[in-house]
């Protein structure tokens, strides 16, 4: 990989990150005439002294620049402050929510990508036929109908009218997920080792995707009691179906269009003229190039894996990051909101960076153009 | 093998469909989690308390949790719906509702930790028996110092220029120089902390000192103690509370609002701002095990097995509900579905009017019962008379008030209620007070005074102000209403109505979230008018800001956030604020109302109705409160499992 290209990308990411951190600090202060305003709940305006004590308690009495430098210092030591609503360090609050969002989003992304690639490839192969037409019509529907509406209807239909799925939450009310972090870490470590060994033996890219995924699944099964896994799985069927339904069609359409554009290229004609089998032409030549837009879509979704979906999480009362952001905004918990926004920004920057690298790997012309 | 591959290839779509559906079916069939708390009272709530710290937040879900876990010095008594103030009201166990009698006992009935009877009886010709005294110089100086009232410096230490006379006025306003009061209380029998330790008067003394020590961290509570001077426990059962105040109502605030916490637990907590209190120790009838608190999912309140039998008989008519489960339903549509299905017994939160409209007479929701009640929230249209406001003094050649009044006369409450609220609202009286309030204004015939529309008067006022209508009926005046997106319909209806009636153009400006906070605090915003709200509480008379609607006290407070400068209004407000006789205080409040009507700073639009939803699938015996929902102290007293 071109080192200069990577360094340039890293540098631009750092600049963007610095701008984001700065905006993240100053924007709330522009919105509120007094940044301590959300902390005054229940304290009247004429209670000047009490308000002053609150400002001192949370450090709002210091000059803005001093606050800014303290904020920078805290970020680099991963100290995002204490949420005044949860009374807990912001980092801990976020950390407890990330796995829930990740579980939902990662699973739906995998389902969407696998099915999307299959249906997209199949539609491109059968262009103009029934399968292709269904996909095109479905894409109109999924684009026009908002996901949160589908979510509401699905709850009403499958929890209320035909009561086969639960109404809310990630687990049955009153149950807490029992998680054994030591078992998880040991299993995850073993997965890393196994992936490296298998990749060395087989030298296939598929190993890098399949083994970690299987390892993750096994690690979860080892670290979480089976009853809890089943309970979470049961509660996640509806949200997963809703989120994935839109994703499958989206990815399928991307793959279909990419494949159609690629198979009409000259080099595919050459491959056919050489007498290569159709399967090899499709997956050995066309698919790699048709994959580029899919990589972009998947890369952009990476940020959403941990970020969650605000509305879906709200409807299903799913305890993820999306809902946390919504609550932080509603309660004026801007230490928490700031940290979440920063986290989302870092994820987006990181996913863009990873997408660029994968793009570069798949299509070396990218780095040449980027010079 | 080849044959198998061929079959697989041929039926690949069926295989994929099976691969998707089969795991779903298997999970749905074989998951073995069933309801964890059968028989519990389950309440759906959009929010689960983030902490069980009793002073962490004024949010209703937090005060609900704190109310189950902790007690206050005197508690409070509310009137059940159906009690008319004249006839006896009987609960379903035959017990009669005991209304408060302030003439005999200012503190009303006590269902809290302490009693005044035995400590102080009302004496003939005295102020209910408590000691009224003039503070010594030292006491007065100490209180001034605590409030940081220092000559030449403001409350936060900034230098200010003031004369001796000005300082005297400022300090007298902060701390009165006479009629301080000492109240004595006695701890009632039976109360114990949930960890088995005895509850004593020393815990009460500790609570006050703790709140003041950490007033920055628990400012919401510390504000209630702004006129507190001292609390001294004389023994394990008796204590004296001294207030640097000549307002009788201050004592109620303290006795009804401050949750008493155990000294043996909290003396070791030095950072209350970071305390989650997930293993709470309180005197309340319920407790929470830390394993029963699941963040942002559910919290289970369990009836204490060690709860005193005599208190149990006093507070519960039947066998108490053993477990109360608060379950998170972030979306209200989903929550209403769960209610119909019997998954929960009641909605903790008030239900949106649009949802009520959707489920009323809907057979799919035939098990959901809706209780409507007059809420204490009045929607208003406020004029900006601040320094940058369209209606500031001097604008319109001094005719701003006439224009405000003309707009007020052009607005028809009935039309707004019909067109914007689909008849789900009530009319509001003069001075922004709903007519069901005991202090609402009445005319000479005893009828309630409403804000009423009068096109003729409106047009005459504008003509007088020099803004005459052109041939098309249009006047050379245009304004904008700043409101949230949710109030756009209301703002546009007002605009249409005013234009039709007097020819003034009124547009709509969409406000960002938190706009009212910004406007009120900066008091320098340049908008024309806003859709605003006023919260009333029966004991509170007037409250100009919804944020303070949680004070469970009887103190009339008026905050002039509109920025209007009126010496007369200020004088009336001061009179109302310092009046110690309750009946006279109501009269002073009415004087303020009349003045407000005259200033025409804010026009009442309608009084909102609120709705609570519940079912009788699992429990019977719901008791509604006057101007309140079905979740209240009586609910826990009378609910019975079916």
Interface residues (C-beta under 8 A of the other chain):
Chain A: X31 X32 X33 X34 X37 X39 X40 X41 X42 X43 X44 X45 X46 X47 X48 X49 X50 X51 X52 X53 X54 X56 X57 X82 X83 X84 X85 X86 X87 X88 X96 X115 X118 X152 X155 X156 X159 X160 X163 X164 X165 X167 X168 X169 X170 X171 X172 X173 X174 X175 X176 X227 X230 X231 X233 X234 X237 X313 X314 X315 X316 X317 X319 X323 X327 X329 X331 X332
Chain B: X16 X20 X24 X27 X28 X30 X31 X32 X33 X34 X35 X36 X37 X42 X47 X50 X51 X53 X56 X57 X58 X59 X147 X148 X154 X155 X156 X215 X216 X217 X219 X220 X222 X223 X226 X273 X274 X275 X276 X291 X292 X294 X295 X296 X297 X298 X300 X325 X327 X328 X329 X330 X331 X333 X334 X337 X338 X340 X341 X343 X364 X512 X513 X514 X517 X518 X520 X521 X522 X545 X547 X548 X550 X557 X559 X561
